Amino acid sequence: MRFSTANKDLGDPDELELAWVDRRDDARILAERGRTGLAIACGIYALEIKLKTIICRKLDLERSPKEFEIHDLQGLLTVAGLSRKINAHPLIKLQWVRVVETARELNDFRYRPNHSFSIEQMTEFFFSLEDPAEGVLPWLSTL
């Protein structure tokens, strides 16, 4: 069986906007069910897609190019033009650093069994990602 993704893009900004919300909702549902590893992975995916949405809108792209099919949060933040802006918000920057550190383990969250990750680890990740006052996603949603 052969799969080809040649010349396929990741979607238009409106589709990406819906997709990041879907992945965030997936992450919340998985977290409620105690599915720690996949919940964290879906949270990381939600953030990636949100950043790709911001990039497409900022660069006035009709579709997200295949070249953005990466898991490099810091690189995506840079392309989105937000590296200096996040530095102006020390509490959000702290949460960003925590999320990026967690995202470095994405393959572990995808491929290791659920019992490998604690509820505490998941709770801390989601605080950094979604806290209304200091979370990364709420901040990105204000831009």
Summary of the structure (lengths in Angstrom):
residues: 143
radius of gyration: 15.1
end to end distance: 42.8
largest distance: 49.4
contacts: 408
relative contact order: 0.16
helix: 69%
strand: 0%
